[in-house]
Amino acid sequence: MKVEKNNVVALTYSLRIPDTDGEMDVVEVVTEQDPMYFIQGISGLPEGFENQIEGLVVGDTFDFTVGAEDGYGEYDPEAVVDLPKEVFQMEDVDQSELLQVGNIIPMTNEDGERMHGQVVEVKDDVVIMNFNHPLAGKEMHFEGQILSIRAATAEEISHGHVHGEGGVHHH
């Protein structure tokens, strides 16, 4: 079998991105003990990643770079916004713990889309949030190996994610 649309793929990889000095920093490592499973074509991974591994077979290794335009897009300065502090008032949440610089907070925009914002700065009555993907504007270098491939079940395809080993367990 090959990596192709609607197949469940398990793989290992390391992800490196250039830091401000142009050195490549490893930011994520997925090992054989806990491989990444996804359904090719509906993985939510950058299209540039899926395109690169399309057609590989079990045991194949890969080593490629995905540019920002094929990854998480360019950094958008307009995605950094000031939000009034009262937006973050929720029951049972300690606001001072929630609003720490660097924290990632899941939010919903006015269209009901889920987004993740990172706290950039907390002022008296506003919070500056950055809704860019942490890897926006970054070139991503992936290196890894394909461990297994199987056909996704109809249920997995309709749900859009892997069930069973390495996947989401519904109760």
WOWOUR-V843012 format. One record per pair of residues at least 24 apart in sequence whose ideal C-beta (glycine too) atoms are under 7 Angstrom apart, sorted by sequence separation. I is the first residue (numbers start at 1). J is the second residue. If there is no record, write none. Layout:
[[I & J] [I & J]]
This chain:
[[11 & 35] [46 & 70] [10 & 35] [11 & 36] [46 & 71] [10 & 36] [46 & 72] [10 & 37] [99 & 127] [8 & 37] [9 & 38] [8 & 39] [9 & 40] [6 & 39] [7 & 40] [6 & 40] [5 & 40] [6 & 41] [4 & 40] [5 & 41] [3 & 40] [88 & 127] [80 & 120] [85 & 125] [84 & 125] [85 & 126] [84 & 126] [85 & 127] [83 & 126] [82 & 126] [83 & 127] [82 & 128] [83 & 129] [80 & 128] [81 & 129] [3 & 53] [4 & 54] [80 & 130] [81 & 131] [3 & 54] [4 & 55] [79 & 130] [3 & 55] [79 & 131] [2 & 55] [3 & 56] [79 & 132] [2 & 56] [2 & 57] [76 & 132] [75 & 132] [76 & 136] [72 & 133] [75 & 136] [74 & 136] [75 & 137] [72 & 135] [73 & 136] [74 & 137] [71 & 135] [72 & 136] [68 & 136] [68 & 137] [71 & 140] [68 & 138] [68 & 139] [67 & 139] [65 & 139] [66 & 140] [65 & 140] [65 & 141] [66 & 142] [64 & 142] [62 & 142] [63 & 143] [62 & 143] [62 & 144] [61 & 144] [61 & 145] [60 & 145] [60 & 146] [59 & 146] [58 & 146] [57 & 146] [58 & 147] [56 & 146] [58 & 148] [58 & 149] [49 & 142] [35 & 147] [39 & 152] [32 & 147] [24 & 141] [39 & 156] [17 & 135] [39 & 157] [42 & 160] [17 & 138] [18 & 139] [17 & 139] [39 & 161] [17 & 140] [39 & 162] [38 & 162] [15 & 140] [16 & 141] [37 & 162] [15 & 142] [13 & 142] [14 & 143] [37 & 166] [13 & 143] [14 & 144] [37 & 167] [13 & 144] [35 & 166] [12 & 144] [11 & 144] [12 & 145] [11 & 145] [11 & 146] [12 & 147] [11 & 147] [9 & 146] [10 & 147] [10 & 148] [9 & 149] [7 & 149] [8 & 150] [3 & 146] [7 & 150] [7 & 151] [8 & 152] [6 & 151] [7 & 152] [3 & 149] [6 & 152] [2 & 149] [1 & 149] [8 & 156] [6 & 157] [8 & 162] [10 & 166]]
